[in-house]
Amino acid sequence: MKLLYSPGACSIGIHVILEEIGAPFETERVSLKDGAQYQQAFTAINPKSKVPTLIRDDGSVLTEFPAIAYWLANTHPSAKLWPAGVEAQTRAIEVMDYVVATVHMQGFSRIFRPSNFAPSAADEEKVRKRGLEIFENGLAILDRALTGKEYAVGPFSVADAALFYIEFWRHSGKMELPANLALHYQRMLARPAVRRVLQKEGLA
Ligand SMILES: N[C@@H](CCC(=O)N[C@@H](CS)C(=O)NCC(=O)O)C(=O)O
């Protein structure tokens, strides 16, 4: 399988999952800042123009963080990255969906690409500000949910890889993480798989 990723993008969470699994995989860097995701070579694989994109060994393509995470964890059960039992599985989906659909897509995307949301250039600052509020509120909610826990749902799981990418963004933006997320981020950074990913993506 091959992961199409961009250094430090949300694809870093899937990169972590692949390293944690330890099965062979290839990677291909996609330069989002150069617009490579809109070029034919990329859209022929993923017309959504997004990373993470996973090309499986049979040539089929998977997109969307939670779907890729689900498939990887469930096709590599020995890595134990999918929680056991319906309750924990449901909670893991809940965390991933909130990270991706709200904190990332509604919050961070407004901060990073205000022009995609603003009716005119004059509105971009308001859009960015609203994005920051959504992002901050999301972090606060996720922080409270981590109270007294080492990982998002019992032992380390795919949900932690989703939390990791927004923690990484916040941290690399030189902004403080709320206390429980800060501890979770440190726990993530202590994992050899995470360290390897940061090295491979040129972010260490
Ligand atoms: N809903 C998608 C979101 C993926 C996404 O927005 N990826 C960003 C990078 S963090 C991207 O590829 N953006 C390129 C663009 O929109 O031009 C998922 O869950 O994978």
The ligand as a Gaussian input file, in Angstrom:
#p B3LYP/6-31G(d) Opt

LIG

0 1
 N      -12.318000      14.961000       5.251000
 C      -10.960000      14.701000       4.827000
 C      -10.153000      15.960000       5.028000
 C       -8.818000      15.903000       4.341000
 C       -8.213000      17.278000       4.193000
 O       -8.887000      18.314000       4.276000
 N       -6.915000      17.289000       3.918000
 C       -6.211000      18.522000       3.662000
 C       -4.838000      18.499000       4.337000
 S       -4.949000      18.556000       6.097000
 C       -5.968000      18.674000       2.169000
 O       -5.604000      17.721000       1.524000
 N       -6.174000      19.880000       1.642000
 C       -5.864000      20.187000       0.285000
 C       -6.818000      21.167000      -0.296000
 O       -7.947000      21.296000       0.226000
 O       -6.452000      21.802000      -1.277000
 C      -10.396000      13.540000       5.613000
 O      -10.992000      13.154000       6.634000
 O       -9.400000      12.938000       5.210000

